[in-house]
């Protein structure tokens, strides 16, 4: 939960005025699980833009209101104002590289080497020239294209020939000098991922960041793994089969034969037990610790000085 780092009473505010003593007042723009949880805890909803204890709002509200507001010390909100520095794909790539450069300048080379977990990445159309040069040097490599601001697997595709990009550029009327062009990131695809039962998976691990400077982050002790519904293949003939390559639930639930009751998820504990059985406890614990601690890297780099 975020505050804006400033403490100042609102005009006409007594800091903690409440209709019911001891009741947490919340404001939200959602009607979902978050809303249900707040109500179940006995919290009281308010429509006020300023007189609340907790606000769980969408990014549009943050953009329109946060910079013009002063928060009281006790108030909490669910986004930092510059959250897009981590949540947008091009900004994430920029900040990871920025952190690497800072560590290298400070001669903290061992720590800088820990930022090797993200693949070669270019932002298109801005980096199209450098990307083409890199593409030509990586014969037979597979690349993946992702829109910078979309979710649920929308707009993602794989390719291994520049001719496939050329067709995409025509379809999207892609002109580098036009501002309306949709921006994508293109990354070297990881062709040899760890598989479970022949299927790809990724991890969903939840973290609560309450401060960036100093960094205060709480990692939730559970989580889950998301699986594809089809066995993986790096064959060039299979690049268009998103059910094989993308773990997004929004993609998988439209796959032929998808079982909504079984789903495509494992609790994190179940995945860990499987990996222990295959690789041993020591190796599994080491990789889990490595993966979890690296999740803190992007949080650090979002506020690192240039």
PyMOL commands that set and color helices and strands:
alter all, ss='L'
color gray80, all
select helices_A, chain A and resi 33-40+59-68+84-87+89-105+109-113+128-137+162-171+236-238+242-245+249-252+268-279+281-301
alter helices_A, ss='H'
color red, helices_A
select strands_A, chain A and resi 25-28+44-45+54-56+76-77+121-124+143-147+157-159+184-188+201-212+215-227+265-267
alter strands_A, ss='S'
color yellow, strands_A
deselect
rebuild
show_as cartoon
